[in-house]
Amino acid sequence: MSRIALAFRSFFAILFTGRLPGDIAQAFGFTSAKSPTPAPKPAPLALPSDGALQILGLLQRDSRLIDFLMEDIAAYSDDQVGAAVRNLHDQCRDSLNRYLKLAPVIDAVEGSFTKLETNDPSSVKLLGNVPVSGKALGGILRHKGWRAEKIGLPPTPPGQGVTVIAPAEVEIE
């Protein structure tokens, strides 16, 4: 069989099954003819949502953020909500600082004229009288934006489902 055919077969087999075909592996000496070794199962792919759910789980663990957001606070006075938010704010900020290094996208004073170094829509959202070209030299900074300079999330424990943000807690008496 030609090398091109072997390359295509190998490529598509690995792409769709995660395994190199046994006859190709044997032909190149990756397995012995007597005892073919099964290919290891591919590790599950990490999804972008995994990190988002992990951060949400950390904010729940460290500050009970989801509990606060999901609770109906209409019955509480503004003073009670304010006191809860102050504590929640401190705990959430500490948690974010522990696992992420955040920096402004544009480090300038909000409300001042800012010259744009980029018109990349993932970094800068243009508001107001945006030129038809979608490009501008500058404008009034309304929000600095945030970007992650460093992400240091702890590894997910083996066997823990990533969609469970916080496990239910049951006290046994």
C-alpha atoms as an extended CHARMM CRD file, in Angstrom:
* protein
*
       173  EXT
         1         1  MET       CA              0.0000000000        0.0000000000        0.0000000000  PROA      1               0.0000000000
         2         2  SER       CA              1.3710000000        3.4440000000       -0.8320000000  PROA      2               0.0000000000
         3         3  ARG       CA              2.4670000000        5.8150000000        1.8880000000  PROA      3               0.0000000000
         4         4  ILE       CA             -0.1640000000        8.3700000000        0.8450000000  PROA      4               0.0000000000
         5         5  ALA       CA             -2.9510000000        5.8140000000        1.2390000000  PROA      5               0.0000000000
         6         6  LEU       CA             -1.5330000000        4.7680000000        4.6280000000  PROA      6               0.0000000000
         7         7  ALA       CA             -1.3220000000        8.3980000000        5.7020000000  PROA      7               0.0000000000
         8         8  PHE       CA             -4.9410000000        9.0930000000        4.7220000000  PROA      8               0.0000000000
         9         9  ARG       CA             -6.2350000000        5.9230000000        6.3760000000  PROA      9               0.0000000000
        10        10  SER       CA             -4.2420000000        6.6800000000        9.5420000000  PROA      10              0.0000000000
        11        11  PHE       CA             -5.3540000000       10.3110000000        9.6420000000  PROA      11              0.0000000000
        12        12  PHE       CA             -9.0680000000        9.5880000000        9.2710000000  PROA      12              0.0000000000
        13        13  ALA       CA             -8.9880000000        6.5640000000       11.5790000000  PROA      13              0.0000000000
        14        14  ILE       CA             -7.3410000000        8.6220000000       14.3290000000  PROA      14              0.0000000000
        15        15  LEU       CA             -9.6610000000       11.5710000000       13.6770000000  PROA      15              0.0000000000
        16        16  PHE       CA            -12.8840000000        9.5540000000       13.8610000000  PROA      16              0.0000000000
        17        17  THR       CA            -12.0210000000        6.6300000000       16.1620000000  PROA      17              0.0000000000
        18        18  GLY       CA             -9.0090000000        7.8450000000       18.0970000000  PROA      18              0.0000000000
        19        19  ARG       CA             -7.0790000000        4.7050000000       17.0880000000  PROA      19              0.0000000000
        20        20  LEU       CA             -4.4540000000        3.7800000000       14.5610000000  PROA      20              0.0000000000
        21        21  PRO       CA             -5.6230000000        0.7720000000       12.4960000000  PROA      21              0.0000000000
        22        22  GLY       CA             -3.9650000000       -2.4380000000       13.7010000000  PROA      22              0.0000000000
        23        23  ASP       CA             -2.5530000000       -3.4340000000       10.3090000000  PROA      23              0.0000000000
        24        24  ILE       CA             -0.8820000000       -0.0390000000        9.8960000000  PROA      24              0.0000000000
        25        25  ALA       CA              0.4810000000       -0.0750000000       13.4470000000  PROA      25              0.0000000000
        26        26  GLN       CA              1.8510000000       -3.5610000000       12.8660000000  PROA      26              0.0000000000
        27        27  ALA       CA              3.3650000000       -2.6080000000        9.4840000000  PROA      27              0.0000000000
        28        28  PHE       CA              5.3690000000        0.1620000000       11.1400000000  PROA      28              0.0000000000
        29        29  GLY       CA              6.3820000000       -1.9480000000       14.1420000000  PROA      29              0.0000000000
        30        30  PHE       CA              4.1880000000       -0.2040000000       16.7200000000  PROA      30              0.0000000000
        31        31  THR       CA              2.6990000000       -3.5740000000       17.7930000000  PROA      31              0.0000000000
        32        32  SER       CA              3.8890000000       -7.1360000000       17.5160000000  PROA      32              0.0000000000
        33        33  ALA       CA              2.1370000000       -9.5800000000       15.2140000000  PROA      33              0.0000000000
        34        34  LYS       CA              1.4990000000      -11.9620000000       18.1130000000  PROA      34              0.0000000000
        35        35  SER       CA             -0.1320000000       -9.6680000000       20.6720000000  PROA      35              0.0000000000
        36        36  PRO       CA             -1.6630000000       -6.4680000000       19.4060000000  PROA      36              0.0000000000
        37        37  THR       CA             -1.9560000000       -3.9180000000       22.1660000000  PROA      37              0.0000000000
        38        38  PRO       CA             -5.2540000000       -2.0850000000       22.1880000000  PROA      38              0.0000000000
        39        39  ALA       CA             -4.9340000000        1.6490000000       21.7500000000  PROA      39              0.0000000000
        40        40  PRO       CA             -5.6590000000        3.6500000000       24.8920000000  PROA      40              0.0000000000
        41        41  LYS       CA             -9.0280000000        5.3550000000       25.0180000000  PROA      41              0.0000000000
        42        42  PRO       CA             -8.7630000000        9.0140000000       24.1290000000  PROA      42              0.0000000000
        43        43  ALA       CA             -9.1320000000       11.4210000000       27.0310000000  PROA      43              0.0000000000
        44        44  PRO       CA            -12.3710000000       13.3770000000       27.0090000000  PROA      44              0.0000000000
        45        45  LEU       CA            -11.9150000000       16.7230000000       25.3240000000  PROA      45              0.0000000000
        46        46  ALA       CA            -12.0750000000       19.8000000000       27.4950000000  PROA      46              0.0000000000
        47        47  LEU       CA            -14.8220000000       22.1700000000       26.4370000000  PROA      47              0.0000000000
        48        48  PRO       CA            -14.7770000000       25.9520000000       26.8730000000  PROA      48              0.0000000000
        49        49  SER       CA            -17.7990000000       25.5640000000       29.1400000000  PROA      49              0.0000000000
        50        50  ASP       CA            -15.7730000000       23.3740000000       31.5290000000  PROA      50              0.0000000000
        51        51  GLY       CA            -13.6450000000       26.3220000000       32.7150000000  PROA      51              0.0000000000
        52        52  ALA       CA            -16.6890000000       28.5910000000       33.0110000000  PROA      52              0.0000000000
        53        53  LEU       CA            -18.5390000000       26.0310000000       35.1020000000  PROA      53              0.0000000000
        54        54  GLN       CA            -15.4300000000       25.4480000000       37.2100000000  PROA      54              0.0000000000
        55        55  ILE       CA            -15.1230000000       29.1770000000       37.9720000000  PROA      55              0.0000000000
        56        56  LEU       CA            -18.8270000000       29.2920000000       38.8150000000  PROA      56              0.0000000000
        57        57  GLY       CA            -18.3240000000       26.2960000000       41.1090000000  PROA      57              0.0000000000
        58        58  LEU       CA            -15.3880000000       28.0170000000       42.8370000000  PROA      58              0.0000000000
        59        59  LEU       CA            -17.4630000000       31.1850000000       43.3620000000  PROA      59              0.0000000000
        60        60  GLN       CA            -20.2520000000       29.0490000000       44.8250000000  PROA      60              0.0000000000
        61        61  ARG       CA            -17.8520000000       27.1580000000       47.0920000000  PROA      61              0.0000000000
        62        62  ASP       CA            -16.0140000000       30.2560000000       48.3250000000  PROA      62              0.0000000000
        63        63  SER       CA            -18.8890000000       32.7480000000       48.5890000000  PROA      63              0.0000000000
        64        64  ARG       CA            -22.2150000000       30.9750000000       47.9040000000  PROA      64              0.0000000000
        65        65  LEU       CA            -22.7330000000       33.2710000000       44.8940000000  PROA      65              0.0000000000
        66        66  ILE       CA            -25.3040000000       31.0310000000       43.1780000000  PROA      66              0.0000000000
        67        67  ASP       CA            -27.2850000000       30.6510000000       46.4050000000  PROA      67              0.0000000000
        68        68  PHE       CA            -27.4650000000       34.4410000000       46.6590000000  PROA      68              0.0000000000
        69        69  LEU       CA            -28.4110000000       34.9640000000       42.9940000000  PROA      69              0.0000000000
        70        70  MET       CA            -31.0760000000       32.2460000000       43.0070000000  PROA      70              0.0000000000
        71        71  GLU       CA            -32.7200000000       33.4440000000       46.2380000000  PROA      71              0.0000000000
        72        72  ASP       CA            -35.7660000000       35.7270000000       46.0670000000  PROA      72              0.0000000000
        73        73  ILE       CA            -34.5570000000       38.8180000000       47.9510000000  PROA      73              0.0000000000
        74        74  ALA       CA            -37.7730000000       40.8550000000       47.6020000000  PROA      74              0.0000000000
        75        75  ALA       CA            -38.7420000000       40.2110000000       51.2370000000  PROA      75              0.0000000000
        76        76  TYR       CA            -35.4550000000       41.5720000000       52.6260000000  PROA      76              0.0000000000
        77        77  SER       CA            -34.8010000000       45.2300000000       53.4250000000  PROA      77              0.0000000000
        78        78  ASP       CA            -32.2450000000       47.2140000000       51.4510000000  PROA      78              0.0000000000
        79        79  ASP       CA            -30.0090000000       47.2650000000       54.5540000000  PROA      79              0.0000000000
        80        80  GLN       CA            -30.0880000000       43.4550000000       54.7880000000  PROA      80              0.0000000000
        81        81  VAL       CA            -29.3360000000       43.0410000000       51.0840000000  PROA      81              0.0000000000
        82        82  GLY       CA            -26.5780000000       45.6570000000       51.2720000000  PROA      82              0.0000000000
        83        83  ALA       CA            -24.9090000000       43.8960000000       54.1960000000  PROA      83              0.0000000000
        84        84  ALA       CA            -25.0700000000       40.5410000000       52.3830000000  PROA      84              0.0000000000
        85        85  VAL       CA            -23.7220000000       42.0270000000       49.1520000000  PROA      85              0.0000000000
        86        86  ARG       CA            -20.7540000000       43.6690000000       50.8790000000  PROA      86              0.0000000000
        87        87  ASN       CA            -19.6230000000       40.3230000000       52.2970000000  PROA      87              0.0000000000
        88        88  LEU       CA            -20.3960000000       38.4850000000       49.0370000000  PROA      88              0.0000000000
        89        89  HSD       CA            -18.4470000000       41.0940000000       47.0440000000  PROA      89              0.0000000000
        90        90  ASP       CA            -15.3310000000       40.6430000000       49.1790000000  PROA      90              0.0000000000
        91        91  GLN       CA            -15.4790000000       36.8460000000       48.9840000000  PROA      91              0.0000000000
        92        92  CYS       CA            -16.0600000000       36.7870000000       45.1940000000  PROA      92              0.0000000000
        93        93  ARG       CA            -13.2250000000       39.2680000000       44.5510000000  PROA      93              0.0000000000
        94        94  ASP       CA            -10.8380000000       37.2160000000       46.7160000000  PROA      94              0.0000000000
        95        95  SER       CA            -11.8150000000       34.0500000000       44.8700000000  PROA      95              0.0000000000
        96        96  LEU       CA            -11.3240000000       35.6250000000       41.4350000000  PROA      96              0.0000000000
        97        97  ASN       CA             -7.9440000000       37.0220000000       42.4810000000  PROA      97              0.0000000000
        98        98  ARG       CA             -6.8920000000       33.5820000000       43.7200000000  PROA      98              0.0000000000
        99        99  TYR       CA             -7.5320000000       31.8180000000       40.3900000000  PROA      99              0.0000000000
       100       100  LEU       CA             -7.2960000000       34.5540000000       37.7470000000  PROA      100             0.0000000000
       101       101  LYS       CA             -5.1040000000       37.5330000000       37.0200000000  PROA      101             0.0000000000
       102       102  LEU       CA             -7.3930000000       40.1130000000       35.4340000000  PROA      102             0.0000000000
       103       103  ALA       CA             -6.3460000000       43.3210000000       33.7060000000  PROA      103             0.0000000000
       104       104  PRO       CA             -8.2430000000       46.0680000000       31.9000000000  PROA      104             0.0000000000
       105       105  VAL       CA             -8.4140000000       45.8030000000       28.1020000000  PROA      105             0.0000000000
       106       106  ILE       CA             -7.8110000000       49.5750000000       27.9260000000  PROA      106             0.0000000000
       107       107  ASP       CA             -6.0500000000       50.9780000000       30.9800000000  PROA      107             0.0000000000
       108       108  ALA       CA             -7.3040000000       54.5630000000       30.9090000000  PROA      108             0.0000000000
       109       109  VAL       CA             -9.6910000000       56.7950000000       32.8370000000  PROA      109             0.0000000000
       110       110  GLU       CA            -13.3480000000       56.0690000000       32.0580000000  PROA      110             0.0000000000
       111       111  GLY       CA            -15.0600000000       59.1540000000       30.6230000000  PROA      111             0.0000000000
       112       112  SER       CA            -11.8970000000       60.4180000000       28.9190000000  PROA      112             0.0000000000
       113       113  PHE       CA            -10.9820000000       60.3820000000       25.1960000000  PROA      113             0.0000000000
       114       114  THR       CA             -9.0440000000       57.2570000000       24.3190000000  PROA      114             0.0000000000
       115       115  LYS       CA             -7.1050000000       56.5640000000       21.1440000000  PROA      115             0.0000000000
       116       116  LEU       CA             -7.8110000000       53.0320000000       19.9080000000  PROA      116             0.0000000000
       117       117  GLU       CA             -4.8840000000       50.7350000000       19.2110000000  PROA      117             0.0000000000
       118       118  THR       CA             -7.2200000000       48.0850000000       17.7670000000  PROA      118             0.0000000000
       119       119  ASN       CA            -10.6970000000       47.8070000000       16.3300000000  PROA      119             0.0000000000
       120       120  ASP       CA            -10.8680000000       44.0820000000       17.0900000000  PROA      120             0.0000000000
       121       121  PRO       CA            -14.5140000000       43.4720000000       18.0810000000  PROA      121             0.0000000000
       122       122  SER       CA            -13.4910000000       40.8060000000       20.5950000000  PROA      122             0.0000000000
       123       123  SER       CA            -11.4890000000       43.4550000000       22.4850000000  PROA      123             0.0000000000
       124       124  VAL       CA            -13.3280000000       46.7200000000       21.7960000000  PROA      124             0.0000000000
       125       125  LYS       CA            -17.0630000000       47.2690000000       21.4270000000  PROA      125             0.0000000000
       126       126  LEU       CA            -17.7720000000       50.4760000000       19.5190000000  PROA      126             0.0000000000
       127       127  LEU       CA            -20.8650000000       52.4290000000       20.6420000000  PROA      127             0.0000000000
       128       128  GLY       CA            -22.7180000000       55.4430000000       19.2620000000  PROA      128             0.0000000000
       129       129  ASN       CA            -21.9980000000       56.8450000000       15.7800000000  PROA      129             0.0000000000
       130       130  VAL       CA            -19.8870000000       53.9560000000       14.5430000000  PROA      130             0.0000000000
       131       131  PRO       CA            -18.5010000000       54.5440000000       11.0190000000  PROA      131             0.0000000000
       132       132  VAL       CA            -19.8420000000       52.2660000000        8.2890000000  PROA      132             0.0000000000
       133       133  SER       CA            -16.3560000000       50.7630000000        7.9980000000  PROA      133             0.0000000000
       134       134  GLY       CA            -16.5950000000       49.6740000000       11.6380000000  PROA      134             0.0000000000
       135       135  LYS       CA            -13.2350000000       51.3120000000       12.3490000000  PROA      135             0.0000000000
       136       136  ALA       CA            -12.5550000000       54.3580000000       14.5030000000  PROA      136             0.0000000000
       137       137  LEU       CA             -9.4440000000       56.1700000000       15.7050000000  PROA      137             0.0000000000
       138       138  GLY       CA            -10.7610000000       56.7770000000       19.1980000000  PROA      138             0.0000000000
       139       139  GLY       CA            -13.6520000000       57.8490000000       21.3960000000  PROA      139             0.0000000000
       140       140  ILE       CA            -14.8650000000       58.3220000000       24.9620000000  PROA      140             0.0000000000
       141       141  LEU       CA            -14.0150000000       55.3030000000       27.1240000000  PROA      141             0.0000000000
       142       142  ARG       CA            -17.2330000000       54.0860000000       28.7560000000  PROA      142             0.0000000000
       143       143  HSD       CA            -15.8790000000       50.8020000000       30.1910000000  PROA      143             0.0000000000
       144       144  LYS       CA            -12.2880000000       49.5610000000       30.4440000000  PROA      144             0.0000000000
       145       145  GLY       CA            -13.2150000000       45.9460000000       29.7300000000  PROA      145             0.0000000000
       146       146  TRP       CA            -11.4860000000       42.9580000000       31.2960000000  PROA      146             0.0000000000
       147       147  ARG       CA             -9.1360000000       40.2940000000       30.0030000000  PROA      147             0.0000000000
       148       148  ALA       CA             -7.5290000000       37.3380000000       31.7030000000  PROA      148             0.0000000000
       149       149  GLU       CA             -3.7360000000       37.5900000000       31.8320000000  PROA      149             0.0000000000
       150       150  LYS       CA             -3.3180000000       34.3470000000       33.7500000000  PROA      150             0.0000000000
       151       151  ILE       CA             -5.6560000000       31.4720000000       34.6030000000  PROA      151             0.0000000000
       152       152  GLY       CA             -4.6940000000       29.1460000000       37.4430000000  PROA      152             0.0000000000
       153       153  LEU       CA             -7.7090000000       26.9170000000       37.9840000000  PROA      153             0.0000000000
       154       154  PRO       CA             -7.1320000000       23.8510000000       40.1470000000  PROA      154             0.0000000000
       155       155  PRO       CA             -7.4070000000       20.4770000000       38.3910000000  PROA      155             0.0000000000
       156       156  THR       CA            -10.8540000000       18.9000000000       38.4250000000  PROA      156             0.0000000000
       157       157  PRO       CA            -10.8820000000       15.8540000000       40.7080000000  PROA      157             0.0000000000
       158       158  PRO       CA            -11.0770000000       12.5730000000       38.7490000000  PROA      158             0.0000000000
       159       159  GLY       CA            -14.6020000000       11.2940000000       38.2940000000  PROA      159             0.0000000000
       160       160  GLN       CA            -16.2330000000       14.6030000000       39.2200000000  PROA      160             0.0000000000
       161       161  GLY       CA            -18.8750000000       15.6380000000       36.7180000000  PROA      161             0.0000000000
       162       162  VAL       CA            -18.1020000000       19.0740000000       35.3260000000  PROA      162             0.0000000000
       163       163  THR       CA            -21.7830000000       20.0100000000       35.0430000000  PROA      163             0.0000000000
       164       164  VAL       CA            -22.3290000000       19.6910000000       38.7960000000  PROA      164             0.0000000000
       165       165  ILE       CA            -21.3570000000       23.1610000000       39.9660000000  PROA      165             0.0000000000
       166       166  ALA       CA            -21.9010000000       22.4070000000       43.6390000000  PROA      166             0.0000000000
       167       167  PRO       CA            -22.9660000000       19.0530000000       45.0530000000  PROA      167             0.0000000000
       168       168  ALA       CA            -26.0350000000       18.8420000000       47.2490000000  PROA      168             0.0000000000
       169       169  GLU       CA            -25.1630000000       18.6830000000       50.9380000000  PROA      169             0.0000000000
       170       170  VAL       CA            -26.9590000000       16.1550000000       53.1230000000  PROA      170             0.0000000000
       171       171  GLU       CA            -26.2710000000       15.9150000000       56.8460000000  PROA      171             0.0000000000
       172       172  ILE       CA            -26.7080000000       12.4510000000       58.2810000000  PROA      172             0.0000000000
       173       173  GLU       CA            -27.9850000000       12.4250000000       61.8570000000  PROA      173             0.0000000000
